């Protein structure tokens, strides 16, 4: 996996990061050896390279790489471990606020009940938060989003699980529809989204990655507060850079876009980092964030993605600060906790950085 970007070491926040897709390659190899599961490479470095190469075709190929992840994550011990290691990795990367997501229904093949899956992951996150500190000594806050697979019939069960567990676990903050979009709009899961929404669980929906703006509009209709990806909104922008009707509604509602540029390049949703619509969406006023999606599968970290995107898109330091602030402000976690992180950690560090950086205009 790519090492964190060395400079500048600034605190970051991340909203769209799949737990399973960020597992350490050495951990997967160790767990695979215990299970006798054949892996496509024998060393952590080679395995990380394999994931990044194998995923670099389209969304179907990208998702197919998980055949060498999910079989190893079917016990509570394995789930606790990857959750714990994830927090350590995020802290080492100067991430101070994170929302992690996973699909409990993908961890049932060894007989675990849904509650046991969630319990193991939350235990791992809690242990990681107790132990982990960033290089500057800050703790990392990790909250959890439960995903339902839109191509499977279990979304109501997962939404109900999220509502029930949130009553006793304030770190469980959201519900998401994930997986291949084509032929599976959010409206197919309207009841699940209503269960989560009425139960006080915040909503994010994968939409507009391999489908058009109509899928984003459909997600908005059913209460999405954030959109995972949403890159196709650029298709309806006018020649003078104004958003089309769906983008205008995203802007009116203040719906945050969880953009994942490297992942979008791998799946074919964007041709390159430089061609990705992030900067155009940002400069049109839409709330945008930079996210890794799946750190192992894309061969990136939160910081390496942030800095690579900033360089490729010509983002000013001020725009980078704005993106980082947006991630915290659009988070689903406790508002007081998020505002404390923003005002005592992120803003002071970025303000000091901006004071030493030349004022520039984005290209």
C-alpha positions, -999 to 999 in steps of 0.1 A, spaced: 0 0 0 12 35 -7 29 53 22 14 85 35 24 117 17 52 132 37 46 169 34 29 190 45 17 169 74 -18 184 79 -48 169 97 -73 154 73 -109 140 74 -124 112 53 -160 102 47 -160 75 21 -136 46 30 -147 10 28 -133 -11 57 -127 -43 38 -111 -24 8 -85 -9 31 -72 -41 48 -35 -45 51 -21 -69 25 1 -86 51 -30 -92 72 -49 -107 43 -19 -130 34 -17 -142 70 -55 -149 73 -55 -165 38 -27 -189 49 -47 -199 80 -77 -207 58 -58 -222 29 -72 -196 5 -50 -192 -26 -39 -156 -31 -27 -140 -64 6 -129 -48 29 -141 -21 43 -110 -5 25 -78 8 41 -56 -18 32 -79 -47 -3 -84 -34 -8 -46 -31 4 -42 -67 -19 -70 -79 -49 -53 -64 -42 -19 -80 -35 -35 -114 -65 -59 -114 -89 -32 -104 -78 -8 -131 -104 -17 -158 -140 -11 -149 -163 -12 -120 -170 -50 -124 -133 -58 -124 -128 -34 -95 -154 -52 -74 -141 -86 -85 -109 -81 -66 -128 -85 -34 -128 -122 -40 -94 -121 -24 -106 -100 6 -140 -111 18 -132 -148 24 -107 -138 51 -131 -115 69 -157 -140 82 -148 -143 119 -151 -118 147 -113 -120 154 -105 -111 118 -130 -83 118 -118 -68 150 -82 -70 137 -88 -52 104 -109 -25 122 -82 -20 148 -55 -18 121 -75 6 101 -76 31 129 -38 28 134 -33 33 97 -55 63 96 -38 79 126 -4 73 110 -17 92 80 -28 123 101 -65 115 97 -83 130 127 -119 123 117 -131 93 97 -162 75 87 -157 39 78 -183 18 61 -189 -19 55 -217 -43 45 -225 -67 74 -242 -91 50 -209 -99 33 -195 -114 65 -220 -142 72 -206 -172 54 -190 -187 85 -222 -184 104 -219 -151 122 -251 -133 129 -254 -97 118 -251 -83 153 -219 -102 159 -204 -88 128 -212 -52 138 -201 -58 174 -167 -71 163 -160 -42 140 -171 -16 166 -149 -33 192 -119 -31 168 -126 6 161 -130 14 198 -97 -3 207 -79 15 178 -92 48 190 -79 41 225 -44 33 212 -39 54 181 -25 89 178 -15 110 148 22 120 144 12 153 160 -4 135 190 -40 139 181 -66 112 186 -86 99 157 -124 97 158 -139 69 138 -177 65 131 -194 38 112 -218 35 83 -236 3 76 -239 -6 39 -267 -26 22 -259 -42 -12 -283 -27 -37 -283 -59 -58 -294 -81 -28 -327 -83 -10 -315 -75 25 -316 -37 26 -345 -35 50 -328 -58 74 -296 -38 74 -315 -5 78 -333 -20 108 -300 -32 122 -286 3 119 -315 19 136 -315 -7 164 -278 -5 171 -276 32 169 -299 34 200 -270 21 221 -240 30 200 -235 67 190 -206 57 168 -229 40 144 -240 70 124 -252 61 89 -268 38 63 -256 35 27 -266 17 -5 -236 3 -22 -226 -20 -50 -232 -20 -88 -256 8 -97 -270 -2 -131 -305 -16 -128 -306 -9 -91 -316 26 -83 -322 39 -48 -360 37 -54 -357 -1 -54 -348 3 -17 -372 30 -8 -385 11 23 -350 6 37 -341 42 32 -373 52 49 -366 29 79 -332 44 84 -343 80 79 -373 77 103 -351 58 128 -327 88 130 -299 72 109 -282 95 84 -282 85 47 -256 84 20 -261 66 -13 -237 55 -40 -250 71 -71 -238 87 -103 -206 67 -107 -215 43 -135 -249 59 -140 -262 93 -149 -275 123 -129 -310 106 -129 -296 81 -103 -284 110 -82 -318 126 -84 -334 93 -74 -312 91 -43 -321 127 -34 -358 119 -37 -354 93 -10 -335 115 14 -298 111 7 -279 136 27 -246 127 9 -239 111 -24 -211 85 -29 -193 95 -61 -218 115 -81 -193 123 -108 -219 121 -136 -233 154 -124 -207 170 -146 -226 157 -177 -254 182 -173 -232 212 -166 -236 241 -190 -208 254 -212 -202 283 -188 -197 259 -159 -231 262 -142 -246 230 -127 -276 214 -144 -309 208 -126 -298 178 -105 -265 196 -96 -285 227 -87 -306 207 -64 -275 192 -48 -263 227 -43 -296 240 -29 -298 212 -3 -261 213 6 -257 176 -2 -220 166 0 -204 147 -28 -180 119 -15 -156 120 -45 -130 93 -49 -109 103 -79 -84 74 -82 -112 49 -77 -132 67 -104 -102 65 -128 -99 28 -121 -136 21 -127 -137 42 -159 -158 70 -144 -130 95 -152 -101 93 -177 -74 106 -153 -70 125 -121 -64 157 -141 -97 151 -161 -118 143 -130 -146 168 -125 -138 175 -88 -124 210 -94 -153 220 -117 -178 207 -91 -160 225 -63 -157 258 -82 -194 257 -90 -201 258 -53 -210 221 -47 -198 206 -14 -171 181 -24 -147 159 -5 -117 138 -14 -118 101 -4 -99 69 -11 -129 46 -14 -108 14 -10 -72 22 1 -58 -13 -7 -76 -18 -40 -64 16 -52 -30 15 -37 -34 48 -19 -38 64 15 -60 93 25 -31 117 24 -16 104 -9 -49 107 -26 -55 142 -12 -21 155 -24 -22 137 -57 -57 151 -65 -46 186 -54 -16 185 -77 -35 171 -107 -64 194 -103 -44 226 -96 -62 231 -63 -51 261 -43 -42 257 -6 -74 276 2 -94 251 -18 -77 222 -1 -86 236 33 -122 241 21 -124 204 11 -111 193 44 -135 215 63 -164 202 42 -156 166 52 -159 175 89 -190 197 85 -207 170 63 -199 142 87 -227 122 104 -210 121 138 -218 141 169 -219 178 158 -202 191 190 -173 165 185 -169 174 149 -169 211 156 -143 206 183 -121 187 159 -126 214 132 -119 244 155 -91 230 177 -72 207 153 -80 212 116 -85 249 113 -55 259 134 -31 237 114 -45 247 80 -46 284 90 -9 282 99 -2 264 66 -21 290 46 -2 318 63 30 304 49 16 295 15 13 320 -14 -23 331 -23 -30 315 -56 -59 312 -80 -71 278 -92 -66 271 -128 
